[in-house]
Amino acid sequence: MLAVAQGAGKEFDYEEGMFTDARDGKQYQTITFEIELKAGISVERTWLAENLNFNVPGSYCYDDEPAYCSRFGRLYNYEAAKEACPEGWHVPTIKEWNTLFKLFGGVHEAGTHLTPDGDSHMNMLYGGFAEPGHVFKDITISGNWWDSEAKGNDTAGIITLGKGTGEIAHQVIGNYHRLSSRCVKFHN
């Protein structure tokens, strides 16, 4: 049953839940939002409310230290992020990200609602990122998540949220970088 909450100055419907990944038994908090579109149409989207932490080739713990994975999830290159989502889930499209951001006031203020201190229940942590050569950067300073739309043979889109700002950035980088990943459930 959906509950009603307040975010970005307006009410929205949501439901918190749990998902157990059958591949490794890890449990993830989930949140389902009912999102109103145009002309009285609404859709439901279920997101992992935690960063993914499924070990596949091309994924790493920050600084190669497993304790970071326990808190922040794994960092994935683009291909690994696509493979790591459980069956029935996928890396969000930029359209799905933007629909989520709209629910919380748009790209200029959604970040303040999506962090652990915000009212979205999304708990988006600042897990940093990694460059090739195991160069890890910005843990507790920025969060970076893949969007599922490849922008070329070796680039992909990312969503970035920096600490101390509510603004969300979208950019394109090399798909060999290692970023956090969220998964969205396929809905009809």
C-alpha positions as CSV (number, residue, x, y, z in Angstrom):
1,M,0.0,0.0,0.0
2,L,1.4,3.4,-1.0
3,A,2.0,6.0,1.7
4,V,1.9,9.7,1.2
5,A,5.0,11.9,2.0
6,Q,6.0,15.5,1.4
7,G,9.0,16.3,-0.8
8,A,10.1,19.4,-2.6
9,G,7.0,21.2,-1.4
10,K,4.5,18.7,-2.8
11,E,3.0,15.3,-1.8
12,F,4.0,12.1,-3.4
13,D,3.0,8.4,-3.0
14,Y,5.6,5.9,-2.1
15,E,6.0,2.4,-0.6
16,E,9.2,1.1,1.1
17,G,10.1,-2.6,0.7
18,M,12.9,-5.1,0.6
19,F,14.4,-7.1,-2.2
20,T,16.6,-10.2,-1.7
21,D,19.0,-10.9,-4.5
22,A,18.7,-14.6,-5.1
23,R,22.2,-14.7,-6.5
24,D,24.0,-13.9,-3.3
25,G,21.3,-13.5,-0.6
26,K,22.0,-9.8,-0.1
27,Q,19.0,-7.7,0.9
28,Y,18.3,-4.2,-0.4
29,Q,15.9,-1.6,0.7
30,T,13.6,-0.6,-2.1
31,I,11.2,2.3,-2.7
32,T,8.3,2.4,-5.1
33,F,7.2,5.9,-6.2
34,E,3.9,6.6,-7.9
35,I,4.8,9.3,-10.4
36,E,2.2,11.5,-12.0
37,L,2.8,12.2,-15.6
38,K,0.7,14.4,-17.9
39,A,-3.1,14.0,-18.7
40,G,-3.9,12.2,-15.4
41,I,-1.6,9.3,-16.2
42,S,0.7,7.9,-13.4
43,V,3.3,5.2,-13.3
44,E,5.1,3.3,-10.6
45,R,8.8,2.9,-10.5
46,T,10.6,0.7,-7.9
47,W,14.2,1.7,-7.2
48,L,16.9,0.1,-5.1
49,A,17.2,2.5,-2.2
50,E,20.8,1.4,-1.8
51,N,23.8,1.2,-4.1
52,L,24.2,-2.2,-5.7
53,N,26.8,-4.5,-4.1
54,F,26.9,-7.5,-6.4
55,N,30.3,-8.8,-7.3
56,V,30.9,-9.2,-11.0
57,P,34.1,-8.8,-13.1
58,G,34.6,-5.1,-13.7
59,S,33.5,-4.1,-10.2
60,Y,35.5,-3.0,-7.2
61,C,35.4,-1.9,-3.7
62,Y,36.7,1.7,-3.1
63,D,40.4,1.5,-2.4
64,D,40.1,-2.3,-2.9
65,E,38.8,-2.5,0.7
66,P,35.7,-4.7,1.3
67,A,34.5,-2.5,4.2
68,Y,33.7,0.3,1.7
69,C,31.5,-2.1,-0.3
70,S,29.5,-2.9,2.8
71,R,28.6,0.7,3.3
72,F,28.7,2.3,-0.2
73,G,28.2,-0.6,-2.5
74,R,30.5,-1.6,-5.4
75,L,31.9,0.6,-8.1
76,Y,31.3,-0.7,-11.6
77,N,32.5,0.0,-15.1
78,Y,29.6,0.6,-17.5
79,E,29.4,-3.0,-18.8
80,A,29.7,-4.5,-15.3
81,A,26.9,-2.2,-14.0
82,K,24.5,-3.5,-16.7
83,E,25.4,-7.1,-15.9
84,A,25.2,-6.7,-12.1
85,C,21.5,-5.7,-11.9
86,P,19.3,-8.7,-10.8
87,E,17.0,-10.3,-13.3
88,G,13.9,-8.1,-13.8
89,W,15.9,-4.9,-12.9
90,H,18.0,-2.6,-15.0
91,V,20.4,0.4,-14.9
92,P,18.1,3.4,-15.1
93,T,17.7,5.4,-18.3
94,I,18.3,9.1,-18.2
95,K,14.5,9.5,-18.7
96,E,13.9,7.4,-15.5
97,W,16.5,9.5,-13.6
98,N,14.9,12.7,-14.8
99,T,11.4,11.5,-13.8
100,L,12.8,10.8,-10.3
101,F,14.4,14.2,-10.2
102,K,11.2,16.0,-11.2
103,L,9.4,14.3,-8.3
104,F,11.8,16.2,-6.0
105,G,11.9,19.6,-7.6
106,G,14.1,19.0,-10.7
107,V,17.8,18.8,-11.3
108,H,18.5,22.1,-9.4
109,E,17.2,20.9,-6.0
110,A,16.6,17.1,-6.1
111,G,20.0,16.4,-4.6
112,T,18.9,17.7,-1.2
113,H,16.0,15.3,-1.2
114,L,17.9,12.2,-2.4
115,T,20.7,12.1,0.1
116,P,20.5,10.1,3.4
117,D,19.4,13.3,5.2
118,G,16.7,14.1,2.6
119,D,13.0,13.1,2.5
120,S,13.0,10.8,-0.6
121,H,14.1,7.6,1.2
122,M,16.6,7.0,-1.7
123,N,19.7,7.2,0.6
124,M,22.1,8.2,-2.2
125,L,25.5,8.0,-0.6
126,Y,28.6,9.9,-1.8
127,G,30.5,6.7,-2.8
128,G,33.2,8.4,-4.9
129,F,34.5,6.9,-8.1
130,A,37.5,5.2,-9.6
131,E,39.6,5.8,-12.7
132,P,41.7,3.2,-14.5
133,G,44.8,2.1,-12.6
134,H,42.8,1.9,-9.4
135,V,42.9,5.6,-8.7
136,F,40.0,6.1,-6.3
137,K,38.6,9.6,-5.6
138,D,36.0,11.6,-3.8
139,I,34.4,9.2,-1.3
140,T,32.1,11.2,1.0
141,I,32.4,14.1,-1.5
142,S,30.5,13.0,-4.5
143,G,28.2,10.3,-5.7
144,N,28.2,9.1,-9.3
145,W,25.8,6.7,-10.9
146,W,25.5,5.2,-14.4
147,D,22.5,5.9,-16.7
148,S,21.9,3.0,-19.1
149,E,22.3,4.9,-22.4
150,A,25.6,4.4,-24.1
151,K,26.7,7.6,-25.8
152,G,29.2,5.9,-28.1
153,N,31.5,2.9,-28.3
154,D,33.5,3.9,-25.2
155,T,31.4,6.5,-23.4
156,A,28.3,6.5,-21.2
157,G,26.1,8.9,-19.3
158,I,26.4,9.5,-15.6
159,I,24.5,11.2,-12.8
160,T,26.6,13.2,-10.3
161,L,25.6,14.6,-6.9
162,G,28.2,16.6,-5.0
163,K,28.1,17.1,-1.2
164,G,26.8,20.5,-0.2
165,T,24.7,21.1,-3.3
166,G,21.2,20.1,-4.3
167,E,22.0,20.2,-8.0
168,I,22.3,17.1,-10.0
169,A,24.7,17.0,-13.0
170,H,24.5,14.8,-16.1
171,Q,27.5,14.2,-18.2
172,V,29.2,11.7,-20.5
173,I,32.5,10.0,-19.5
174,G,34.5,7.0,-20.5
175,N,32.7,3.8,-19.8
176,Y,35.8,2.3,-18.2
177,H,35.4,4.6,-15.1
178,R,34.0,2.9,-12.0
179,L,30.9,4.3,-10.5
180,S,28.1,3.3,-8.2
181,S,25.0,1.8,-9.6
182,R,21.3,1.8,-8.8
183,C,18.8,-0.6,-10.4
184,V,15.2,0.0,-11.3
185,K,12.6,-2.7,-11.5
186,F,10.9,-3.4,-14.9
187,H,7.2,-2.4,-14.6
188,N,4.6,-3.0,-17.2
